[in-house]
Amino acid sequence: LWASEGLQERFKQARFSQFAIEHHQDRETVILRNEDKEGEEYLDSSETIRMRQLLQDYNSLLSNTHIDLYDLEIPVLEIGTGKKKMRLQINQQDKFVRRIFNNGRWDQGGRFYGGWWQRCPSEYRKKIKMDGILTAEVDFSGLHIVILYAQQGINYWAEINEDPYELPKIRDIDPDIDLRAAAKLLMLTAINAKEELEAFQSFRFQAESGAPEKRMTNEQLSWMLNALKRKHSPIAHKLASGAGIDLMYVDSQIAEKIISTFIYDCKCPILTVHDSFVVPIGYDRILQQVMESAFTEVTGITHPVVKHTTEYYDVMEEEPNPNEPIPDGPIFTHHIQDPSQRHLKELALFKEFKGKPDQEPWVPDWTQIV
């Protein structure tokens, strides 16, 4: 099938905005995959209809929000190393979010997937702006570990309150290895793996190219895993048991409640990276409260630890000392750079194309840190 000369000419004369390219409004947002990770047909229920409506409303909000890394002149990131090296496009088309359930079951998986920010390293997410407003990121500390303890009736932070990844020195481990970071990676891979060997292979795969962690043997990783089991004896039976897929369902329930609150109550955009959330500055205080409430509602455990990952938060929280001089330089060190000309131009064009006001209703005075 070939286009006629007349149609070709009309396309040559046409002027399409980059923002005219969008996902179809009826694109499926609730995905059920079988054990082979292939999509399955399913009959709608009141629950799938409810989830789909929330996702449609969420995607509509994201579609109408300009989400960008404000300092990039060329909207492309080179991320990863070795075989994992990739180019990440930062644009207004890659913002579609859906939920994916696994193994043909509605109680496994269910996480929210989609949006370029999920593939964006955390150091770059600090530079996200929404409709020109700076953002803050808040995450749950040790979420899956805390959920596992909650399932055993233990409030981890109230009753144990230890760094979940801190281990005593382990013999025959390369001194260049950051033991805490390695223990964290192994703990997370063990929670998701069905057996220990799978956890060890996943650990080495996820380790940075050229890092000494890549060369850790199964024996060394076994020593480390056993140390983690001793440290976390109440949940040791859950390590290398395939528990991760069930935990994802629990954290997806928490995420749904948080996203729902921001869509319908705050009417404010929010981004999710599974156990962390990004919101405009000023809404981070609200986000903390919503995260704590959602966690308690789903798990029955109170007072989870949520923390800011943005470095300027502690400075913002401190009361000024009248005896200290006002600093000469900027206090938001990762926001020293001015917005790129590309960002400013694209934001203006986006607002014009969407017919957006100069300031959205969700932007009260207390978010005016631009």
Solvent accessible surface area in square Angstrom, and as a share of the most:
residue,aa,sasa,rsa
1,L,223,1.11
2,W,233,0.82
3,A,47,0.37
4,S,69,0.45
5,E,149,0.67
6,G,46,0.44
7,L,81,0.40
8,Q,87,0.38
9,E,79,0.35
10,R,179,0.65
11,F,124,0.52
12,K,144,0.61
13,Q,123,0.55
14,A,35,0.27
15,R,203,0.74
16,F,144,0.60
17,S,41,0.26
18,Q,91,0.40
19,F,7,0.03
20,A,53,0.41
21,I,122,0.62
22,E,100,0.45
23,H,82,0.37
24,H,125,0.56
25,Q,153,0.68
26,D,104,0.54
27,R,93,0.34
28,E,68,0.31
29,T,3,0.02
30,V,0,0.00
31,I,29,0.14
32,L,10,0.05
33,R,66,0.24
34,N,36,0.18
35,E,139,0.62
36,D,109,0.56
37,K,157,0.66
38,E,106,0.48
39,G,61,0.59
40,E,69,0.31
41,E,171,0.77
42,Y,54,0.21
43,L,170,0.84
44,D,76,0.39
45,S,54,0.35
46,S,96,0.62
47,E,87,0.39
48,T,4,0.02
49,I,97,0.49
50,R,101,0.37
51,M,9,0.04
52,R,40,0.15
53,Q,93,0.41
54,L,10,0.05
55,L,0,0.00
56,Q,68,0.30
57,D,44,0.23
58,Y,0,0.00
59,N,18,0.09
60,S,70,0.45
61,L,38,0.19
62,L,1,0.00
63,S,37,0.24
64,N,61,0.31
65,T,2,0.01
66,H,0,0.00
67,I,0,0.00
68,D,0,0.00
69,L,1,0.01
70,Y,4,0.01
71,D,36,0.19
72,L,29,0.14
73,E,100,0.45
74,I,129,0.66
75,P,38,0.24
76,V,29,0.17
77,L,9,0.04
78,E,96,0.43
79,I,17,0.09
80,G,46,0.44
81,T,66,0.38
82,G,54,0.52
83,K,213,0.90
84,K,79,0.33
85,K,124,0.52
86,M,78,0.35
87,R,143,0.52
88,L,2,0.01
89,Q,89,0.40
90,I,4,0.02
91,N,43,0.22
92,Q,17,0.08
93,Q,47,0.21
94,D,41,0.21
95,K,10,0.04
96,F,27,0.11
97,V,1,0.00
98,R,64,0.24
99,R,6,0.02
100,I,13,0.06
101,F,2,0.01
102,N,33,0.17
103,N,57,0.29
104,G,33,0.32
105,R,117,0.43
106,W,86,0.30
107,D,60,0.31
108,Q,19,0.09
109,G,1,0.01
110,G,0,0.00
111,R,35,0.13
112,F,3,0.01
113,Y,73,0.28
114,G,21,0.21
115,G,1,0.01
116,W,0,0.00
117,W,1,0.00
118,Q,35,0.15
119,R,108,0.39
120,C,3,0.02
121,P,39,0.24
122,S,56,0.36
123,E,103,0.46
124,Y,72,0.27
125,R,29,0.11
126,K,46,0.19
127,K,35,0.15
128,I,0,0.00
129,K,9,0.04
130,M,0,0.00
131,D,14,0.07
132,G,12,0.11
133,I,12,0.06
134,L,7,0.04
135,T,2,0.01
136,A,1,0.01
137,E,7,0.03
138,V,0,0.00
139,D,23,0.12
140,F,8,0.03
141,S,16,0.11
142,G,16,0.15
143,L,10,0.05
144,H,18,0.08
145,I,1,0.00
146,V,6,0.03
147,I,2,0.01
148,L,1,0.01
149,Y,1,0.01
150,A,13,0.10
151,Q,94,0.42
152,Q,74,0.33
153,G,60,0.58
154,I,37,0.19
155,N,17,0.09
156,Y,2,0.01
157,W,37,0.13
158,A,75,0.58
159,E,114,0.51
160,I,58,0.29
161,N,103,0.53
162,E,90,0.41
163,D,50,0.26
164,P,6,0.04
165,Y,10,0.04
166,E,93,0.42
167,L,15,0.08
168,P,101,0.63
169,K,192,0.81
170,I,19,0.09
171,R,162,0.59
172,D,101,0.52
173,I,27,0.14
174,D,50,0.26
175,P,131,0.82
176,D,119,0.61
177,I,14,0.07
178,D,83,0.43
179,L,36,0.18
180,R,94,0.34
181,A,50,0.39
182,A,2,0.01
183,A,0,0.00
184,K,82,0.35
185,L,39,0.19
186,L,0,0.00
187,M,0,0.00
188,L,64,0.32
189,T,6,0.04
190,A,0,0.00
191,I,1,0.00
192,N,67,0.34
193,A,3,0.02
194,K,157,0.66
195,E,100,0.45
196,E,61,0.27
197,L,84,0.42
198,E,70,0.32
199,A,0,0.00
200,F,10,0.04
201,Q,100,0.45
202,S,32,0.21
203,F,0,0.00
204,R,54,0.20
205,F,136,0.57
206,Q,89,0.40
207,A,5,0.04
208,E,114,0.51
209,S,57,0.37
210,G,70,0.67
211,A,19,0.15
212,P,28,0.18
213,E,25,0.11
214,K,61,0.26
215,R,160,0.58
216,M,4,0.02
217,T,73,0.43
218,N,61,0.31
219,E,106,0.48
220,Q,36,0.16
221,L,0,0.00
222,S,31,0.20
223,W,58,0.20
224,M,0,0.00
225,L,0,0.00
226,N,60,0.31
227,A,8,0.06
228,L,0,0.00
229,K,50,0.21
230,R,171,0.62
231,K,60,0.25
232,H,1,0.01
233,S,75,0.48
234,P,49,0.31
235,I,0,0.00
236,A,23,0.18
237,H,112,0.50
238,K,60,0.25
239,L,8,0.04
240,A,16,0.12
241,S,57,0.37
242,G,16,0.15
243,A,9,0.07
244,G,0,0.00
245,I,43,0.22
246,D,61,0.32
247,L,2,0.01
248,M,38,0.17
249,Y,57,0.22
250,V,23,0.13
251,D,3,0.01
252,S,1,0.00
253,Q,59,0.26
254,I,1,0.01
255,A,4,0.03
256,E,19,0.09
257,K,70,0.30
258,I,0,0.00
259,I,0,0.00
260,S,30,0.19
261,T,37,0.21
262,F,0,0.00
263,I,16,0.08
264,Y,94,0.36
265,D,108,0.56
266,C,27,0.16
267,K,132,0.56
268,C,0,0.00
269,P,0,0.00
270,I,0,0.00
271,L,0,0.00
272,T,1,0.00
273,V,21,0.12
274,H,40,0.18
275,D,55,0.28
276,S,5,0.03
277,F,1,0.00
278,V,1,0.01
279,V,0,0.00
280,P,0,0.00
281,I,3,0.02
282,G,16,0.15
283,Y,13,0.05
284,D,5,0.03
285,R,137,0.50
286,I,55,0.28
287,L,0,0.00
288,Q,41,0.18
289,Q,121,0.54
290,V,21,0.12
291,M,0,0.00
292,E,67,0.30
293,S,67,0.43
294,A,4,0.03
295,F,1,0.00
296,T,44,0.26
297,E,117,0.52
298,V,38,0.22
299,T,32,0.19
300,G,58,0.56
301,I,24,0.12
302,T,63,0.37
303,H,144,0.64
304,P,11,0.07
305,V,56,0.32
306,V,17,0.10
307,K,99,0.42
308,H,27,0.12
309,T,43,0.25
310,T,5,0.03
311,E,82,0.37
312,Y,3,0.01
313,Y,30,0.11
314,D,99,0.51
315,V,60,0.34
316,M,65,0.29
317,E,71,0.32
318,E,119,0.53
319,E,152,0.68
320,P,117,0.74
321,N,72,0.37
322,P,127,0.80
323,N,136,0.70
324,E,111,0.50
325,P,121,0.76
326,I,157,0.80
327,P,85,0.53
328,D,155,0.80
329,G,41,0.40
330,P,85,0.54
331,I,74,0.38
332,F,40,0.17
333,T,78,0.45
334,H,21,0.09
335,H,26,0.12
336,I,107,0.54
337,Q,83,0.37
338,D,118,0.61
339,P,39,0.25
340,S,12,0.08
341,Q,129,0.57
342,R,35,0.13
343,H,1,0.01
344,L,79,0.39
345,K,140,0.59
346,E,18,0.08
347,L,20,0.10
348,A,61,0.47
349,L,75,0.37
350,F,2,0.01
351,K,44,0.19
352,E,134,0.60
353,F,92,0.38
354,K,52,0.22
355,G,63,0.61
356,K,22,0.10
357,P,69,0.44
358,D,136,0.71
359,Q,97,0.43
360,E,25,0.11
361,P,127,0.80
362,W,17,0.06
363,V,7,0.04
364,P,39,0.25
365,D,122,0.63
366,W,133,0.47
367,T,0,0.00
368,Q,84,0.37
369,I,48,0.25
370,V,107,0.62
